[in-house]
Amino acid sequence: MKAVWIKKTGWICFVLIFCSTALWMMVSNHGMKQASVHIENQFLQDIRSSKNRLDTDDLSKCPDPVRRYLNYALNGNNQQNVLVRLKHASWIQINLDSNFYDDQNWKYLVAEHLVRLDRPAFFWQALIHLGWEFWLKGWVVFSPHKNELVWTWMGTVPLIQRNESDIKTNGLGQFLLQLPWYPMAMIPSDYLQWEAMDDTSARAILSTDGITVTGIFHFSPEGKVVRLITDSMSRITKSGFIHEPRMVKYVQYDLKSDYWLPERMYFYWKTPKGWISDADFRLIDTVYE
């Protein structure tokens, strides 16, 4: 009789713990969802109140390889949209500890990307599948009003939550790395200037809110951008930021929303062991608003 009572008590405790955990996860995910909606609404409101006109008529300020690329990528478009929604799927290499170099595990990531085109700003949300029905959920916000990096386990336990100067610099760097996915933003402006290097490369100088990042874009003879190398970013680890050169390769161009865009981006960090790949981004969809 005592054994039966112990067994029933054990099952009751298990059910209570399971239900409490499930309720906690539901409440936490709901709170994260509400925070996400608030950030997006604030982002959109800022665009509606202060959007600038994109000038697509004059590319004479661009170095020759940049002008050839924009003529190719813009495909004759002179749309004045200042907002684009992107969806992409990716394979990434992660390690929540600082032991990055020995981590050979690649995880599947799906993300939505809300990007402002008339000035450097974006809201990037992602879900990383860890296997066994576990995941990481987080976002990166880069805007005049908010700069934030958040990662949580299952939308509950905060793993990384930072809001500091390195986040702002890396946010502007991320905008630079993904420029070929929104080529309208590559037109010279108050925020972006170009310096001629040679017939196949040019330096981009991107500045906003007292922060500047630079990178050298390399172009193919056909006019496509094929590679970017920047020394303006830092790799994020659990123990802090490590400053290392960053490289992106752009491949598999396709016509999306009337623009010629690279469907895939391969990302690398230059570590003491050489260039190590850490991400393969695959563009799924683009919608201009």
Number of C-alpha atoms within 10 A of each C-alpha: 6 7 8 9 10 11 12 12 12 12 12 12 12 12 12 12 12 12 12 12 12 12 12 13 16 15 14 16 17 14 14 17 13 12 12 16 12 12 16 17 12 15 23 14 12 15 18 11 8 9 16 14 11 19 16 17 8 10 16 9 14 19 19 19 24 29 18 18 22 25 14 16 26 18 13 12 12 12 12 16 16 20 20 17 18 19 18 18 20 20 19 19 17 19 15 13 10 15 12 16 13 8 14 12 12 17 16 17 21 17 20 19 18 22 24 24 25 23 22 23 24 25 23 19 19 19 20 23 18 15 9 6 7 10 17 19 23 23 19 23 24 24 23 14 11 15 22 18 18 16 22 19 16 20 22 19 13 14 16 15 13 14 13 11 12 17 21 23 20 20 25 25 24 18 22 22 22 15 14 23 24 23 17 24 24 23 23 21 15 11 17 20 17 21 15 16 15 12 14 18 22 22 21 22 17 24 17 18 10 6 12 15 22 21 22 20 23 22 20 14 11 10 19 24 26 18 20 23 19 20 16 17 23 19 15 17 16 12 10 10 14 12 14 17 18 24 23 22 19 21 17 12 15 14 12 16 11 12 21 23 26 23 20 22 24 19 21 20 22 15 15 9 8 9 14 15 16 18 21 21 19 19 19 15 14 19 12 15 8
